[in-house]
């Protein structure tokens, strides 16, 4: 009996130590959420993002490896607002009863919530525009949600998560002030975008989006639409078309030639381009690129 006890004690201690030091397994839909989770959780979390920064977040091809990640995950953070319709089949396939799904749009002021929805409106989001992460102010709100979730799941490290949240939000506040100062000379600048990805970004940095290469979300443009858009740009003095990395440049380049404008590819998500590998550098990249483009005649109000 004593011999059994001697062997059981180390096994018990090993089991307890694994429980104490086990990392929370977290899956996120977007890399933007992954870097925010990593900023709060640091070495207490193991984070995997399903989508990559260069992909269209509306359309992600399901893979068995994603289901395997969700099978072993403790938490899945998503943007919500109908952005990740591809996520539900993956969660169903994972059959993970302990998986906590967290909607990071909670508490975020949502823009462009339609009064009603019908098919004539294109691929419009019934709950409002989901590109919330492109306003760093919303990033602060998402950090609140992330820290609260990690703390509830791992209360022993709640103070650790809270301290990291506060620290990162302070860095974000400081960076936001610098970004706004850099773009302040161009407040009111008029731009055109390919897809309606930028309302949160444009509101935060005082840009006016006056038109879209897509006539409606997800609807390919006709030649008459492109010609009309070029005419509008010339009339309004717009010299800049902003676009995401995952769309074809063919139509924006055509409009730019007709309007005497130029096309600027911005990072619509973390990891879209080299130099935009985390949440802070995402805005560094976009703000610096945009400020440089707006210094000439193009895009000035």
C-alpha positions as CSV (number, residue, x, y, z in Angstrom):
1,X,0.0,0.0,0.0
2,X,2.8,2.4,0.9
3,X,4.6,1.6,-2.4
4,X,1.4,2.5,-4.3
5,X,1.1,5.7,-2.4
6,X,4.7,6.6,-3.2
7,X,4.1,6.1,-7.0
8,X,0.7,7.9,-6.9
9,X,2.0,11.1,-5.3
10,X,4.3,12.1,-8.2
11,X,1.6,11.3,-10.6
12,X,-0.9,13.5,-8.7
13,X,1.7,16.3,-8.5
14,X,2.3,16.1,-12.3
15,X,-1.5,16.2,-13.0
16,X,-1.9,19.2,-10.8
17,X,1.1,21.0,-12.4
18,X,-0.3,20.4,-15.8
19,X,-3.6,21.9,-14.8
20,X,-2.0,25.0,-13.3
21,X,0.4,25.7,-16.2
22,X,-1.8,24.5,-19.1
23,X,-2.4,27.3,-21.7
24,X,-5.8,28.3,-22.8
25,X,-6.3,27.2,-26.3
26,X,-7.9,30.0,-28.3
27,X,-9.1,30.1,-31.9
28,X,-10.0,33.4,-33.6
29,X,-11.7,34.0,-36.9
30,X,-9.4,36.9,-37.9
31,X,-5.7,37.6,-37.3
32,X,-6.6,41.0,-35.8
33,X,-8.4,39.2,-33.0
34,X,-5.5,36.8,-32.6
35,X,-2.9,39.5,-32.0
36,X,-5.3,41.2,-29.5
37,X,-5.7,37.9,-27.7
38,X,-2.0,37.4,-27.6
39,X,-1.4,40.9,-26.3
40,X,-3.7,40.2,-23.3
41,X,-3.0,36.5,-22.8
42,X,0.7,36.5,-23.6
43,X,2.3,33.2,-22.5
44,X,-1.0,32.0,-20.9
45,X,-2.7,31.4,-24.2
46,X,-2.1,29.4,-27.4
47,X,-3.7,31.3,-30.3
48,X,-4.6,30.2,-33.8
49,X,-6.3,32.4,-36.4
50,X,-8.4,30.6,-39.1
51,X,-8.4,33.5,-41.7
52,X,-5.2,35.1,-42.9
53,X,-4.7,38.8,-43.4
54,X,-4.6,38.6,-47.2
55,X,-7.9,36.7,-47.4
56,X,-11.4,38.1,-47.8
57,X,-12.9,37.5,-44.3
58,X,-16.3,37.0,-45.8
59,X,-15.2,33.9,-47.6
60,X,-12.9,31.3,-46.0
61,X,-12.7,27.8,-47.4
62,X,-13.2,25.2,-44.7
63,X,-10.4,22.8,-43.9
64,X,-10.2,19.7,-41.7
65,X,-7.3,21.3,-39.8
66,X,-9.7,24.1,-38.7
67,X,-12.1,21.6,-37.3
68,X,-9.3,19.9,-35.4
69,X,-8.2,23.3,-33.9
70,X,-11.8,23.9,-32.7
71,X,-12.1,20.4,-31.3
72,X,-9.4,21.1,-28.8
73,X,-10.1,24.8,-28.2
74,X,-11.4,26.4,-25.0
75,X,-12.6,29.7,-26.6
76,X,-13.4,30.9,-30.1
77,X,-13.4,34.7,-30.7
78,X,-15.3,36.0,-33.7
79,X,-16.2,39.4,-35.1
80,X,-19.8,38.6,-35.5
81,X,-22.4,40.7,-37.3
82,X,-22.8,38.1,-39.9
83,X,-19.2,38.4,-41.2
84,X,-18.1,34.8,-40.6
85,X,-21.0,32.7,-42.0
86,X,-18.3,30.1,-42.8
87,X,-17.7,29.5,-39.1
88,X,-20.9,27.7,-38.1
89,X,-20.2,24.6,-40.2
90,X,-16.7,24.3,-38.7
91,X,-18.1,24.6,-35.1
92,X,-20.8,22.0,-35.9
93,X,-18.1,19.7,-37.3
94,X,-15.9,20.1,-34.2
95,X,-18.5,18.8,-31.8
96,X,-16.8,20.5,-28.9
97,X,-19.4,21.0,-26.1
98,X,-17.0,22.9,-23.9
99,X,-16.1,25.5,-26.6
100,X,-17.1,29.0,-25.7
101,X,-18.0,31.2,-28.7
102,X,-17.4,35.0,-28.0
103,X,-18.8,37.7,-30.2
104,X,-16.3,40.6,-30.2
105,X,-18.8,43.1,-31.6
106,X,-20.4,43.4,-28.1
107,X,-20.3,46.9,-26.9
108,X,-19.1,48.3,-30.2
109,X,-21.1,51.2,-31.8
110,X,-22.2,49.6,-35.1
111,X,-22.5,51.6,-38.3
112,X,-24.8,51.1,-41.2
113,X,-27.5,49.0,-39.6
114,X,-30.1,48.7,-42.3
115,X,-33.8,49.3,-41.5
116,X,-34.7,46.4,-43.8
117,X,-32.9,43.9,-46.0
118,X,-33.7,42.4,-49.4
119,X,-31.8,40.7,-52.2
120,X,-31.7,43.9,-54.3
121,X,-29.2,45.3,-51.8
122,X,-26.5,42.8,-52.6
123,X,-24.5,41.0,-49.9
124,X,-25.5,43.5,-47.3
125,X,-25.1,42.7,-43.6
126,X,-28.4,42.6,-41.8
127,X,-26.7,43.5,-38.4
128,X,-24.6,46.4,-39.7
129,X,-21.2,46.8,-41.2
130,X,-18.8,44.2,-39.7
131,X,-15.4,45.8,-40.4
132,X,-15.3,47.0,-36.8
133,X,-11.6,46.2,-36.2
134,X,-10.5,49.0,-38.6
135,X,-11.2,51.6,-36.0
136,X,-8.6,51.4,-33.2
137,X,-11.2,52.8,-30.8
138,X,-13.2,49.6,-31.4
139,X,-10.0,47.7,-30.8
140,X,-10.0,49.0,-27.2
141,X,-13.6,47.7,-26.7
142,X,-12.6,44.3,-28.1
143,X,-9.7,44.2,-25.7
144,X,-12.2,44.6,-22.9
145,X,-14.2,41.6,-24.1
146,X,-11.1,39.5,-24.6
147,X,-9.7,40.3,-21.1
148,X,-13.0,39.6,-19.4
149,X,-13.4,36.3,-21.2
150,X,-9.9,35.1,-20.4
151,X,-10.4,36.1,-16.8
152,X,-13.6,34.2,-16.4
153,X,-12.1,31.1,-18.1
154,X,-8.9,31.4,-16.0
155,X,-9.6,33.3,-12.9
156,X,-6.3,32.5,-11.3
157,X,-4.6,34.7,-13.9
158,X,-7.3,37.4,-14.0
159,X,-5.0,40.1,-12.6
160,X,-2.4,39.2,-15.3
161,X,-4.9,39.6,-18.1
162,X,-6.3,42.8,-16.7
163,X,-2.8,44.4,-16.4
164,X,-2.0,43.4,-20.0
165,X,-5.3,44.9,-21.2
166,X,-4.6,48.2,-19.5
167,X,-1.0,48.3,-20.8
168,X,-2.0,47.6,-24.4
169,X,-4.9,50.1,-24.3
170,X,-2.5,52.8,-23.1
171,X,-0.2,52.0,-26.1
172,X,-3.2,52.1,-28.4
173,X,-4.3,55.5,-27.0
174,X,-0.9,57.0,-27.5
175,X,-0.6,55.6,-31.1
176,X,-4.1,56.7,-32.0
177,X,-3.3,60.3,-31.0
178,X,-0.3,60.2,-33.3
179,X,-2.3,58.6,-36.2
180,X,-5.0,61.3,-35.9
181,X,-2.4,64.0,-35.8
182,X,-0.7,62.7,-39.0
183,X,-4.0,62.6,-40.9
184,X,-5.5,65.8,-39.4
185,X,-4.2,68.0,-42.4
186,X,-6.4,65.9,-44.7
187,X,-9.6,65.9,-42.7
188,X,-12.6,65.8,-45.0
189,X,-10.6,64.3,-47.9
190,X,-12.8,62.5,-50.4
191,X,-12.0,59.0,-51.5
192,X,-13.5,56.0,-53.3
193,X,-13.2,52.5,-52.0
194,X,-13.6,49.1,-53.8
195,X,-15.7,47.4,-51.2
196,X,-17.5,49.0,-48.2
197,X,-14.8,47.9,-45.8
198,X,-13.7,51.3,-44.5
199,X,-16.6,53.1,-42.8
200,X,-15.1,52.7,-39.3
201,X,-11.7,53.7,-40.5
202,X,-13.0,56.7,-42.5
203,X,-15.1,57.9,-39.6
204,X,-12.2,57.7,-37.1
205,X,-9.8,59.6,-39.4
206,X,-12.4,62.1,-41.0
207,X,-12.4,60.8,-44.5
208,X,-15.4,61.1,-46.9
209,X,-16.1,57.9,-48.9
210,X,-18.2,59.2,-51.8
211,X,-18.5,56.0,-53.9
212,X,-17.6,52.3,-54.4
213,X,-16.1,50.3,-57.3
214,X,-18.7,47.7,-56.4
215,X,-22.2,49.1,-57.1
216,X,-23.5,47.0,-54.2
217,X,-21.7,44.7,-51.8
218,X,-20.6,41.6,-53.6
219,X,-22.0,42.7,-57.0
220,X,-19.5,43.1,-59.9
221,X,-19.5,46.5,-61.5
222,X,-20.8,47.1,-65.0
223,X,-19.0,49.3,-67.5
224,X,-21.7,52.0,-67.1
225,X,-21.1,52.0,-63.3
226,X,-17.4,52.3,-63.7
227,X,-17.8,55.2,-66.2
228,X,-20.2,56.9,-63.9
229,X,-17.9,56.5,-60.9
230,X,-15.0,58.0,-62.9
231,X,-17.2,61.0,-63.8
232,X,-18.2,61.5,-60.2
233,X,-14.6,61.4,-59.1
234,X,-13.6,64.0,-61.6
235,X,-16.5,66.2,-60.6
236,X,-15.7,65.9,-56.9
237,X,-12.0,66.2,-57.3
238,X,-11.3,62.7,-56.0
239,X,-7.9,61.3,-56.8
240,X,-7.7,58.2,-54.7
241,X,-9.3,54.7,-54.8
242,X,-8.7,52.6,-51.7
243,X,-8.8,48.9,-52.0
244,X,-8.3,45.6,-50.1
245,X,-5.5,43.2,-51.0
246,X,-7.7,40.3,-52.1
247,X,-9.7,42.1,-54.9
248,X,-8.6,42.3,-58.6
249,X,-7.0,45.6,-59.6
250,X,-8.6,45.5,-63.0
251,X,-11.7,47.6,-62.4
252,X,-10.1,50.1,-59.9
253,X,-7.2,50.7,-62.3
254,X,-9.7,51.3,-65.2
255,X,-11.6,53.9,-63.1
256,X,-8.3,55.5,-62.0
257,X,-7.2,55.9,-65.6
258,X,-10.5,57.5,-66.5
259,X,-10.6,59.8,-63.5
260,X,-6.9,60.7,-63.5
261,X,-6.6,59.1,-60.0
262,X,-4.5,56.4,-58.4
263,X,-5.2,53.2,-56.6
264,X,-3.9,52.6,-53.1
265,X,-3.9,49.1,-51.5
266,X,-4.4,49.3,-47.8
267,X,-4.0,46.5,-45.3
268,X,-7.5,45.5,-44.4
269,X,-6.4,43.0,-41.8
270,X,-3.3,42.2,-39.8
271,X,-0.8,40.3,-41.9
272,X,-2.2,41.6,-45.3
273,X,1.2,43.1,-46.1
274,X,4.8,43.0,-44.7
275,X,4.9,45.8,-42.2
276,X,1.4,45.2,-40.9
277,X,2.0,42.2,-38.8
278,X,0.2,43.3,-35.6
279,X,-2.6,45.6,-34.6
280,X,-0.5,48.7,-34.0
281,X,1.6,48.2,-37.1
282,X,-1.6,47.7,-39.2
283,X,-2.6,51.3,-38.5
284,X,1.0,52.5,-38.8
285,X,1.1,51.0,-42.3
286,X,-2.2,52.4,-43.4
287,X,-1.9,55.8,-41.9
288,X,1.6,56.3,-43.3
289,X,0.6,55.1,-46.8
290,X,-2.5,57.2,-46.8
291,X,-0.8,60.4,-45.5
292,X,1.8,60.0,-48.2
293,X,-0.8,59.6,-50.9
294,X,-2.8,62.6,-49.7
295,X,0.1,65.0,-49.6
296,X,-0.3,65.7,-53.3
297,X,-3.4,66.9,-55.0
298,X,-4.9,63.4,-55.0
299,X,-7.6,63.0,-52.4
300,X,-7.4,66.5,-50.9
301,X,-10.6,68.1,-49.9
